[in-house]
Amino acid sequence: MTLHEQTEHRLRYVLPFEAEPAELTGVRRAVRDALSQWGAAALAPDAELAVTELATNVIKHVGEGAAVTLVLEPKDDRLRVELHDKSHAVPTLIQAGWEGECGRGLHLVASMCLDWGTLLTATGKAVWCELSLESARHCVRVQRAAAVLTEYRRVAGTSSVAVPTYAVLEESVTDIIADLLHWLTAQGGDPDDVLDRAQMHFEAEAEAA
């Protein structure tokens, strides 16, 4: 089950799954799809790698089949990645030799992320890390649009537990624009004038990017 949430104008993606090696391909795909929807597709390789290492750590130290929940949340200039499990055992960095396998995953996460750590929860713990969104954020407007789209689909009752396809999102964009034009007309505005100005703003910003 996957969930797209919006809390206090923040995007949040939640994915419960079982800590099984066979599940990781689907988890990576879900991460890639969520970031693409948020306009941060360039960050997907790093995020997928971080999630894979954290999930592998759960498999090794908590056990195969353990219940895990992935949470992705963009906050300002960072993407926060959290993996929640039901164990209170806190992972620690250990000195790993070149030929040793234990501990390499966390060292990799620590080296590629801006920060990482562990939060104890009432039911276990959350291991988290943060990746920079600066290099991936080519347009802040894309982030805002993704938040509007998520909320619109929730209000319209068209949200789904699955990650929506591009075709579904495109149809929702069309519905949003149509609804806004209806609102504008009801207020005595000129839809054609607003559409022309929006197109001008879009073309100017696209050219400057």
PyMOL commands that set and color helices and strands:
alter all, ss='L'
color gray80, all
select helices_A, chain A and resi 21-37+41-61+104-112+140-156+166-186+191-208
alter helices_A, ss='H'
color red, helices_A
select strands_A, chain A and resi 3-7+10-18+67-75+78-85+115-120+125-132
alter strands_A, ss='S'
color yellow, strands_A
deselect
rebuild
show_as cartoon
